[in-house]
Amino acid sequence: MSRRLVLVAVGVPLGVLAVRGAAALAERMEPGSTAHQLLEMAGQLVADVRAAMREREQELRSALGLGVGGAAADTAGGYGAALEPHPGADDGAQRMGG
């Protein structure tokens, strides 16, 4: 009986703290809160960086004469051409006896 009493005496305050903490977290993440605004700003920053990376990659591709974009580049996040084998390159199977 005393073991159960100790568990209840410890469990009730822990439960109250957990519920209060969850409620405080939910309140901080509401639209309009500072934390929510920071998350939105971070998401916008990531989107801006990705757009700048795509733009720079297109500039580099055109400067190197590799062509701009294409379906392969779009499907692999802009790096599809790097995953395709170079024309005329062997795949290593001849050297390995395959």
SVG drawing of the C-alpha trace seen along z (x, -y; Angstrom):
<svg xmlns="http://www.w3.org/2000/svg" viewBox="-2 -38 43 49">
<polyline fill="none" stroke="black" stroke-width="0.4" points="0.0,0.0 2.8,-2.4 4.5,-1.8 1.3,-2.8 1.0,-5.9 4.6,-6.9 3.9,-6.3 0.8,-8.4 2.6,-11.1 5.3,-11.3 3.1,-10.7 0.5,-13.4 3.0,-16.3 4.9,-14.9 1.6,-14.7 0.7,-18.2 4.1,-19.5 3.9,-17.6 0.4,-19.0 1.5,-22.6 4.7,-22.2 2.7,-21.0 0.2,-23.8 3.0,-26.4 4.7,-24.9 1.4,-25.0 0.9,-28.6 4.5,-29.5 3.9,-27.9 0.6,-29.6 0.5,-31.8 1.7,-35.2 4.0,-34.1 7.8,-34.9 8.8,-31.2 6.3,-30.7 7.6,-33.9 11.2,-32.6 10.3,-29.3 8.6,-31.0 11.7,-33.3 14.0,-30.3 11.8,-28.5 11.9,-31.6 15.7,-31.8 16.1,-28.2 13.8,-28.8 15.8,-31.9 19.2,-30.0 17.9,-27.2 16.6,-29.6 20.0,-31.4 21.8,-28.0 19.6,-27.1 20.3,-30.4 24.0,-30.1 24.1,-26.6 22.3,-27.8 24.9,-30.5 27.8,-28.0 26.2,-25.6 25.8,-28.2 29.3,-29.5 30.7,-26.0 28.5,-25.2 26.7,-22.3 23.2,-23.5 20.8,-24.9 18.4,-22.8 16.7,-19.9 14.5,-17.1 17.4,-15.2 18.5,-18.3 14.9,-19.0 14.3,-15.5 17.6,-15.3 17.3,-18.7 19.4,-20.4 22.3,-17.9 21.0,-15.3 23.8,-15.9 26.4,-15.0 24.7,-11.6 24.7,-10.8 27.7,-9.0 29.9,-11.1 29.3,-10.2 32.0,-7.8 33.1,-6.9 33.1,-3.2 31.3,-2.0 34.2,0.0 32.6,3.4 35.2,4.0 38.1,3.6 36.4,5.8 35.8,8.6 32.0,8.2"/>
</svg>
